Amino acid sequence: MQDKQYSKLVTVAGWAAAGTATFLIISKLFAWFWTDSTSVLASLTDSLMDVAASLINLYAIKVALTPADEDHKFGHGKAESLAGLAQAAFISGSACLLILGGVQRIIKGNEVQAAGVGIWVMVLSIVATLALVAFQTYVVKRTGSVAIKADSLHYKSDLFMNAAVVLALVLAAQGIHSADGIFAVGVGFYIFYGAWQIGKESVDSLMDKTLSAEEEAKIIEIVFQQPGITGVHDLRTRQSGSTKFMQLHLELDDNLSLFQAHELGDKVEGKLAAAFINSDIIIHLDPVSVVKSSSRISKPASA
């Protein structure tokens, strides 16, 4: 994918998330005012956190799309991972508030008013969130953006949370008022789990975790598709923002000329660049007779 397409998709997705969260806040504020439901308040609190997280995402995306400069020669892609960490912190904070509010409601007890209004508003929230998640899923598939993926994970958890709130309101309307507080606590713990997932993925990116095993296997497969490659060693991969970085050593016949070896290296680099759009590739060429690396990958017999 070209940088312009990437920029357009992730920016639109960022604004879509912020706009949806703002709409949900207004709707849930109305529902909370009419119902005095703790579970609706829990959902409202989460939407407030959504807006904050989405605004952070928009700024992070803007920074991540900034071209490499003298001080950041590898680009600014890790701004997306920093945004993911900030989201995890916001989500954890909202989860604490939800759990405390739910426990208080269980202890004190309080009758939910106008549960029907709350149910309709929460159903509307589910529909709006489903539309947003569908669009975010499309953007993640096209771009691989860490920030949008983290945001999408959060909104997916919102779907379960909103469904739980609807069930709590239905039960409250039937006279089971403790359900309101119980579901608020349950939602709080579920959100904690989502925050942990987002935080873990962000830390993995910041710590330069390797690409997936499937992606590394694809790299090796592409390399050995090129005739003349005897082996590969010291493969290193990572991802920053939308850019996939890969470094590898190609093992070549000792008798090749410098020009021939360089030509083989260029062919492999071209194939990898075509398979991994928006990638940064460094290839080192080694005579096969001098290779002593413990991470050597020999050419398969069938290749």
C-alpha positions in Angstrom: 0.0 0.0 0.0 1.3 3.5 -0.9 2.0 5.9 1.9 -0.8 8.3 0.7 -3.4 5.5 0.9 -2.2 4.4 4.3 -2.3 8.0 5.6 -5.8 8.5 4.3 -7.3 5.3 5.7 -5.8 5.6 9.2 -6.7 9.2 9.5 -10.3 8.6 8.4 -10.5 5.7 10.8 -9.2 7.9 13.6 -11.8 10.6 13.0 -14.5 8.0 12.7 -13.7 6.6 16.1 -13.6 10.1 17.7 -17.0 11.0 16.0 -18.6 7.7 17.0 -17.4 8.0 20.6 -18.8 11.6 20.8 -22.2 10.4 19.5 -22.3 7.6 22.1 -21.4 9.9 24.9 -24.4 12.2 24.1 -26.7 9.2 23.8 -25.6 7.5 27.0 -25.7 10.7 29.0 -29.3 11.0 28.0 -30.0 7.4 29.0 -28.2 7.7 32.3 -30.1 10.9 33.2 -33.4 9.0 32.6 -32.5 5.7 34.1 -30.0 6.4 37.0 -28.5 3.1 36.0 -24.9 2.2 37.2 -24.4 -0.1 34.2 -25.3 2.8 31.8 -23.0 5.1 33.8 -20.3 2.5 33.4 -20.8 2.5 29.6 -20.9 6.3 29.6 -17.6 6.4 31.5 -16.1 4.0 29.0 -17.2 6.2 26.1 -15.6 9.2 27.7 -12.4 7.3 27.8 -12.9 6.3 24.2 -12.9 10.0 23.1 -9.7 10.7 25.0 -8.1 7.6 23.6 -9.3 8.4 20.0 -7.9 11.9 20.2 -4.6 10.5 21.4 -4.7 8.1 18.4 -5.3 11.0 16.0 -2.2 12.8 17.3 -0.2 9.6 17.3 -1.2 8.8 13.7 -0.2 12.3 12.6 3.2 11.9 14.2 3.7 8.3 12.9 3.1 9.5 9.4 5.8 12.2 9.6 8.6 11.3 7.2 12.0 10.2 8.6 14.3 13.2 9.5 17.8 13.7 10.8 16.9 12.9 14.4 14.6 10.0 13.5 16.2 8.2 10.6 13.9 5.1 11.0 10.8 7.3 10.9 8.2 8.0 13.7 6.1 4.8 13.4 6.5 3.9 17.1 4.2 6.8 18.0 1.4 4.4 17.3 2.6 2.0 19.9 2.9 4.8 22.5 -0.7 5.7 21.7 -1.6 2.1 22.4 0.0 2.3 25.8 -1.8 5.5 26.6 -5.1 3.8 25.5 -4.3 0.8 27.9 -3.9 3.3 30.7 -7.1 5.1 30.0 -9.0 1.8 29.7 -7.6 0.5 33.0 -8.7 3.8 34.7 -12.3 3.5 33.4 -12.4 -0.2 34.5 -11.5 0.8 38.1 -14.3 3.4 38.1 -16.8 0.9 36.8 -15.9 -1.8 39.4 -16.1 0.7 42.2 -19.4 2.1 41.0 -20.8 -1.4 40.6 -19.8 -2.5 44.0 -21.4 0.6 45.5 -24.6 -0.1 43.7 -24.7 -3.7 44.9 -24.2 -2.7 48.5 -26.6 0.3 48.6 -29.1 -0.9 46.0 -31.1 1.4 43.8 -34.1 1.0 41.5 -33.4 1.6 37.9 -35.9 4.1 36.3 -37.2 4.1 32.8 -35.3 1.0 31.8 -36.9 1.0 28.4 -35.3 4.3 27.4 -31.9 2.9 28.5 -32.4 -0.3 26.5 -33.2 1.5 23.3 -30.2 3.8 23.7 -27.9 0.9 24.3 -29.2 -0.9 21.3 -28.5 2.2 19.2 -25.0 2.2 20.7 -24.4 -1.4 19.6 -25.5 -0.6 16.0 -23.2 2.4 15.8 -20.3 0.5 17.4 -20.7 -2.4 15.0 -20.5 0.0 12.0 -17.3 1.5 13.4 -15.7 -1.9 14.1 -16.5 -3.1 10.6 -14.7 -0.1 9.1 -11.8 -0.4 11.5 -11.4 -4.1 10.7 -11.2 -3.1 7.0 -8.6 -0.4 7.7 -6.4 -2.8 9.8 -6.5 -5.4 7.0 -5.4 -2.8 4.5 -2.8 -1.0 6.7 -1.7 -3.2 9.6 -1.9 0.0 11.8 -1.1 -0.8 15.5 -3.0 2.3 16.7 -6.2 1.5 14.7 -5.9 -2.2 15.8 -5.7 -1.2 19.4 -8.7 1.2 19.0 -10.7 -1.5 17.2 -10.0 -4.0 20.0 -11.4 -1.6 22.5 -14.6 -1.0 20.5 -15.0 -4.7 20.1 -15.0 -5.1 23.9 -17.6 -2.3 23.9 -19.9 -4.5 21.9 -19.9 -7.1 24.7 -20.2 -4.4 27.3 -23.2 -2.7 25.7 -24.9 -6.1 25.3 -24.3 -6.8 29.0 -25.8 -3.4 29.9 -28.9 -4.2 27.9 -29.3 -7.5 29.7 -28.8 -5.7 33.1 -31.5 -3.2 32.2 -33.9 -6.0 31.1 -33.3 -7.8 34.4 -33.7 -4.6 36.4 -37.0 -3.9 34.6 -38.1 -7.3 35.9 -37.3 -6.3 39.5 -33.8 -7.8 39.7 -32.1 -4.5 40.7 -28.8 -6.1 41.8 -28.1 -7.1 38.2 -27.3 -3.5 37.4 -24.3 -3.4 39.8 -23.2 -7.0 39.1 -23.0 -6.4 35.4 -21.1 -3.1 35.9 -18.5 -5.0 37.9 -18.3 -7.8 35.3 -17.9 -5.2 32.5 -15.1 -3.5 34.5 -13.1 -6.8 34.7 -13.7 -7.5 31.0 -12.3 -4.0 30.1 -9.2 -4.7 32.3 -8.6 -7.8 30.1 -8.9 -5.7 26.9 -6.4 -3.1 28.4 -3.9 -5.9 29.1 -4.1 -7.1 25.5 -3.6 -3.6 24.1 -0.7 -2.9 26.5 1.0 -6.1 25.7 0.9 -5.6 21.9 2.1 -2.0 22.3 5.0 -3.1 24.5 5.9 -5.9 22.0 6.2 -3.3 19.2 8.2 -0.9 21.3 10.6 -3.7 22.3 11.0 -4.7 18.6 9.3 -8.0 18.7 9.9 -10.1 15.6 7.3 -10.4 12.9 5.0 -13.3 13.1 6.3 -16.8 12.5 4.1 -16.9 9.3 5.7 -13.7 8.0 9.3 -14.9 8.7 8.5 -18.2 7.0 7.2 -16.3 4.0 10.5 -14.3 3.9 12.5 -17.5 3.8 10.3 -19.0 1.2 10.7 -16.0 -1.1 14.5 -16.0 -0.6 14.9 -19.6 -1.7 12.7 -19.0 -4.7 15.6 -17.2 -6.2 18.1 -19.5 -7.9 21.6 -19.2 -6.7 20.9 -18.7 -3.0 22.6 -21.4 -1.0 21.4 -20.5 2.5 20.3 -17.7 4.8 21.4 -16.7 8.3 21.0 -13.9 10.9 17.4 -13.0 9.9 16.2 -10.1 12.0 12.7 -8.6 11.7 10.6 -6.0 13.5 7.7 -3.6 12.8 7.4 0.1 13.5 4.1 1.7 12.6 3.3 0.5 9.1 6.9 -0.3 8.2 8.2 -3.9 8.4 12.0 -4.0 8.9 14.0 -7.0 7.9 17.7 -7.7 7.8 19.3 -10.9 6.5 22.5 -12.5 5.2 22.4 -14.4 1.9 24.9 -17.2 1.4 26.2 -17.4 -2.2 28.7 -19.5 -4.2 32.3 -18.4 -3.6 33.1 -18.1 -7.3 30.5 -15.5 -8.1 31.8 -12.1 -9.2 30.9 -9.1 -7.1 28.5 -8.0 -9.9 26.7 -11.3 -10.0 26.4 -11.4 -6.2 25.0 -7.9 -6.2 22.5 -8.8 -8.9 21.2 -11.7 -6.9 20.8 -9.6 -3.8 18.9 -7.0 -5.8 16.5 -9.6 -7.1 15.8 -11.0 -3.7 15.2 -7.5 -2.3 12.8 -6.7 -5.1 10.7 -9.8 -4.5 10.6 -9.1 -0.7 9.6 -5.5 -1.3 6.8 -6.7 -3.6 5.5 -9.2 -1.0 5.8 -6.8 2.0 4.5 -3.4 1.0 6.1 -0.5 2.9 9.1 -2.5 4.1 12.7 -1.5 4.9 15.1 -4.3 3.7 18.9 -4.7 4.4 20.7 -7.6 2.7 24.3 -8.7 3.4 26.0 -11.0 0.9 28.4 -13.8 2.2 30.5 -16.4 0.5 29.1 -19.7 1.6 32.5 -21.1 2.6 33.0 -18.5 5.4 29.6 -18.9 7.0 29.8 -20.1 10.6 26.5 -18.6 12.0 24.5 -20.7 14.4 21.3 -19.3 13.0 21.9 -20.6 9.5 18.9 -21.8 7.5 19.9 -24.1 4.7 18.2 -24.4 1.4 15.5 -27.0 1.4 16.1 -30.0 -0.8 12.8 -29.3 -2.7 13.7 -25.7 -3.3 
